Amino acid sequence: KFPGRSFLLASTLVLHAFPAITLLIALYYILKALNLLDTITGVVLAKAGFFTPFGIWIMKGFFDGISWDMEMSALIDGATRFQAWHKVMLPIVKPGIAAISIFSFLMGWSEYIFVITFNRSYSSWTLTSYISAIVSDYRFSDYGLLAAVSLFYMVPVILFFIFTQKYLMEITLGGIKGGR
């Protein structure tokens, strides 16, 4: 615990309360000044800035669920602060890290508004933007292309779910699973 902890946490909650659309114009000018328009990097940085407060609150919940006695026991046994964090705390909060990873991947993968606003050239569009462009073109609809792109759009999400399913189950099991 440190001085100003509650103010910092309240500030992150206020930042998360702002809808991204309200700061879109300001972000546009910031990315323009940083020469990050028409790049995926600009979209990633903007999206990460909006998602970080949510991630902080999720991880705070996971760390608050850990008893101080566990860390204290590791320190008494001769572990350094880093070793106690790495060997005791980190394995317990891995499900929280997995949850944030899954959620941030899905939010980034389905991002539409930032990509359309910050990336004007088609070369830096994401599949979400491309699918929208295919559907909104009322003069020409190639349903085969739309089906292929939509199927390709789902593949990374399904693979990501398959590889992180173990961690998703640990979130629901919490501290009741046995040691491995």
BELSULCOR-V246959 format. One record per residue. N is the residue number from 1. SS is DSSP state (helix for helix, strand for strand, loop for the rest). OMEGA is omega in radians with two decimals (* if undefined). D_LAST is the distance of its C-alpha to the last C-alpha in Angstrom with 2 decimals. Layout:
n:N ss:SS omega:OMEGA d_last:D_LAST
n:N ss:SS omega:OMEGA d_last:D_LAST
This chain:
n:1 ss:loop omega:-3.11 d_last:31.95
n:2 ss:loop omega:3.13 d_last:34.99
n:3 ss:loop omega:3.13 d_last:38.53
n:4 ss:loop omega:-3.10 d_last:39.04
n:5 ss:helix omega:-3.10 d_last:35.47
n:6 ss:helix omega:3.09 d_last:36.72
n:7 ss:helix omega:3.13 d_last:39.40
n:8 ss:helix omega:3.13 d_last:36.97
n:9 ss:helix omega:3.09 d_last:34.70
n:10 ss:helix omega:3.11 d_last:37.84
n:11 ss:helix omega:3.12 d_last:39.08
n:12 ss:helix omega:3.10 d_last:36.00
n:13 ss:helix omega:3.09 d_last:36.42
n:14 ss:helix omega:3.11 d_last:40.09
n:15 ss:helix omega:3.14 d_last:39.30
n:16 ss:helix omega:-3.12 d_last:37.02
n:17 ss:helix omega:3.14 d_last:39.82
n:18 ss:loop omega:3.01 d_last:42.18
n:19 ss:loop omega:-3.09 d_last:42.31
n:20 ss:helix omega:-3.08 d_last:42.03
n:21 ss:helix omega:-3.12 d_last:45.36
n:22 ss:helix omega:-3.12 d_last:47.24
n:23 ss:helix omega:-3.05 d_last:46.45
n:24 ss:helix omega:-3.12 d_last:46.95
n:25 ss:helix omega:3.11 d_last:50.37
n:26 ss:helix omega:3.10 d_last:49.36
n:27 ss:helix omega:3.12 d_last:46.33
n:28 ss:helix omega:-3.13 d_last:48.67
n:29 ss:helix omega:3.09 d_last:50.96
n:30 ss:helix omega:3.13 d_last:48.16
n:31 ss:helix omega:3.08 d_last:46.74
n:32 ss:helix omega:3.12 d_last:50.32
n:33 ss:helix omega:3.13 d_last:50.96
n:34 ss:loop omega:-3.13 d_last:47.80
n:35 ss:loop omega:-3.13 d_last:48.85
n:36 ss:loop omega:3.03 d_last:45.68
n:37 ss:loop omega:-3.11 d_last:47.44
n:38 ss:loop omega:3.03 d_last:46.93
n:39 ss:loop omega:3.05 d_last:43.57
n:40 ss:helix omega:3.13 d_last:40.07
n:41 ss:helix omega:3.12 d_last:39.18
n:42 ss:helix omega:3.12 d_last:41.44
n:43 ss:helix omega:-3.13 d_last:39.82
n:44 ss:helix omega:3.13 d_last:36.30
n:45 ss:helix omega:3.13 d_last:37.44
n:46 ss:helix omega:-3.14 d_last:39.23
n:47 ss:helix omega:3.11 d_last:36.36
n:48 ss:helix omega:3.10 d_last:33.88
n:49 ss:helix omega:3.12 d_last:36.36
n:50 ss:helix omega:-3.08 d_last:36.41
n:51 ss:helix omega:-3.08 d_last:32.68
n:52 ss:helix omega:3.11 d_last:31.69
n:53 ss:helix omega:3.10 d_last:32.81
n:54 ss:helix omega:3.11 d_last:30.73
n:55 ss:helix omega:3.10 d_last:27.61
n:56 ss:helix omega:-3.13 d_last:28.42
n:57 ss:helix omega:3.10 d_last:28.73
n:58 ss:helix omega:-3.12 d_last:25.49
n:59 ss:helix omega:3.07 d_last:23.56
n:60 ss:helix omega:3.10 d_last:25.67
n:61 ss:helix omega:3.13 d_last:24.47
n:62 ss:helix omega:3.14 d_last:20.79
n:63 ss:helix omega:3.09 d_last:21.58
n:64 ss:helix omega:3.12 d_last:23.85
n:65 ss:loop omega:3.14 d_last:21.08
n:66 ss:loop omega:3.12 d_last:19.30
n:67 ss:loop omega:3.10 d_last:20.84
n:68 ss:helix omega:-3.12 d_last:22.95
n:69 ss:helix omega:3.13 d_last:21.90
n:70 ss:helix omega:3.12 d_last:18.41
n:71 ss:helix omega:3.13 d_last:20.20
n:72 ss:helix omega:3.11 d_last:22.90
n:73 ss:helix omega:3.11 d_last:20.66
n:74 ss:helix omega:3.12 d_last:19.34
n:75 ss:helix omega:3.11 d_last:23.02
n:76 ss:helix omega:3.13 d_last:24.19
n:77 ss:loop omega:3.04 d_last:21.78
n:78 ss:loop omega:3.12 d_last:23.57
n:79 ss:loop omega:3.03 d_last:21.66
n:80 ss:loop omega:3.10 d_last:24.02
n:81 ss:helix omega:-3.13 d_last:24.10
n:82 ss:helix omega:3.12 d_last:22.64
n:83 ss:helix omega:3.11 d_last:19.76
n:84 ss:helix omega:3.11 d_last:19.07
n:85 ss:helix omega:-3.05 d_last:19.25
n:86 ss:helix omega:-3.04 d_last:17.18
n:87 ss:helix omega:-3.06 d_last:14.33
n:88 ss:helix omega:-3.02 d_last:14.42
n:89 ss:helix omega:-3.05 d_last:16.34
n:90 ss:helix omega:3.10 d_last:15.52
n:91 ss:helix omega:-3.13 d_last:11.80
n:92 ss:helix omega:-3.09 d_last:13.09
n:93 ss:helix omega:3.10 d_last:16.01
n:94 ss:helix omega:3.06 d_last:14.54
n:95 ss:helix omega:3.08 d_last:15.39
n:96 ss:helix omega:3.09 d_last:18.84
n:97 ss:helix omega:3.10 d_last:19.28
n:98 ss:helix omega:3.14 d_last:18.42
n:99 ss:helix omega:3.12 d_last:20.94
n:100 ss:helix omega:3.12 d_last:23.54
n:101 ss:helix omega:-3.14 d_last:23.09
n:102 ss:helix omega:-3.10 d_last:23.57
n:103 ss:helix omega:-3.13 d_last:26.47
n:104 ss:helix omega:3.07 d_last:28.17
n:105 ss:helix omega:-3.12 d_last:27.95
n:106 ss:helix omega:3.11 d_last:29.48
n:107 ss:helix omega:3.11 d_last:32.11
n:108 ss:helix omega:-3.12 d_last:33.03
n:109 ss:helix omega:-3.10 d_last:33.14
n:110 ss:loop omega:-3.11 d_last:35.50
n:111 ss:loop omega:-3.12 d_last:37.64
n:112 ss:loop omega:-2.99 d_last:41.31
n:113 ss:helix omega:-3.13 d_last:43.59
n:114 ss:helix omega:-3.11 d_last:42.64
n:115 ss:helix omega:-3.14 d_last:42.88
n:116 ss:helix omega:-3.09 d_last:46.26
n:117 ss:helix omega:-3.01 d_last:47.61
n:118 ss:helix omega:-3.11 d_last:46.50
n:119 ss:loop omega:-3.11 d_last:46.70
n:120 ss:loop omega:-3.12 d_last:50.14
n:121 ss:loop omega:-3.11 d_last:49.89
n:122 ss:helix omega:-3.07 d_last:48.28
n:123 ss:helix omega:-3.13 d_last:46.52
n:124 ss:helix omega:3.08 d_last:44.03
n:125 ss:loop omega:3.04 d_last:43.44
n:126 ss:loop omega:-3.13 d_last:40.14
n:127 ss:helix omega:3.11 d_last:39.84
n:128 ss:helix omega:3.12 d_last:40.26
n:129 ss:helix omega:-3.13 d_last:43.60
n:130 ss:helix omega:3.10 d_last:44.62
n:131 ss:helix omega:3.10 d_last:43.95
n:132 ss:helix omega:3.13 d_last:45.99
n:133 ss:helix omega:3.12 d_last:48.78
n:134 ss:helix omega:-3.09 d_last:48.87
n:135 ss:helix omega:-3.05 d_last:49.06
n:136 ss:helix omega:3.10 d_last:51.58
n:137 ss:loop omega:-3.01 d_last:54.00
n:138 ss:loop omega:-3.10 d_last:56.28
n:139 ss:loop omega:-3.05 d_last:58.68
n:140 ss:loop omega:3.09 d_last:56.24
n:141 ss:loop omega:3.08 d_last:53.14
n:142 ss:loop omega:-3.04 d_last:51.37
n:143 ss:helix omega:3.06 d_last:48.96
n:144 ss:helix omega:3.10 d_last:47.53
n:145 ss:helix omega:3.12 d_last:46.63
n:146 ss:helix omega:3.13 d_last:45.24
n:147 ss:helix omega:-3.14 d_last:43.04
n:148 ss:helix omega:3.14 d_last:41.79
n:149 ss:helix omega:3.12 d_last:41.02
n:150 ss:helix omega:3.09 d_last:39.33
n:151 ss:helix omega:3.11 d_last:37.12
n:152 ss:helix omega:3.11 d_last:36.26
n:153 ss:helix omega:-3.10 d_last:35.56
n:154 ss:helix omega:-3.04 d_last:32.89
n:155 ss:helix omega:3.14 d_last:31.02
n:156 ss:helix omega:3.13 d_last:29.11
n:157 ss:helix omega:3.12 d_last:28.13
n:158 ss:helix omega:3.10 d_last:26.80
n:159 ss:helix omega:3.12 d_last:24.91
n:160 ss:helix omega:3.11 d_last:23.50
n:161 ss:helix omega:-3.13 d_last:22.36
n:162 ss:helix omega:-3.08 d_last:20.75
n:163 ss:helix omega:-3.14 d_last:18.71
n:164 ss:helix omega:-3.11 d_last:17.72
n:165 ss:helix omega:3.12 d_last:17.20
n:166 ss:helix omega:-3.13 d_last:13.39
n:167 ss:helix omega:3.07 d_last:14.06
n:168 ss:helix omega:3.11 d_last:16.90
n:169 ss:helix omega:3.12 d_last:14.89
n:170 ss:helix omega:3.10 d_last:12.67
n:171 ss:helix omega:-3.12 d_last:16.12
n:172 ss:helix omega:-3.14 d_last:17.13
n:173 ss:helix omega:3.12 d_last:14.11
n:174 ss:helix omega:-3.06 d_last:14.20
n:175 ss:helix omega:-3.07 d_last:12.71
n:176 ss:helix omega:-3.13 d_last:12.31
n:177 ss:loop omega:3.14 d_last:8.87
n:178 ss:loop omega:3.12 d_last:6.50
n:179 ss:loop omega:-3.13 d_last:3.79
n:180 ss:loop omega:* d_last:0.00
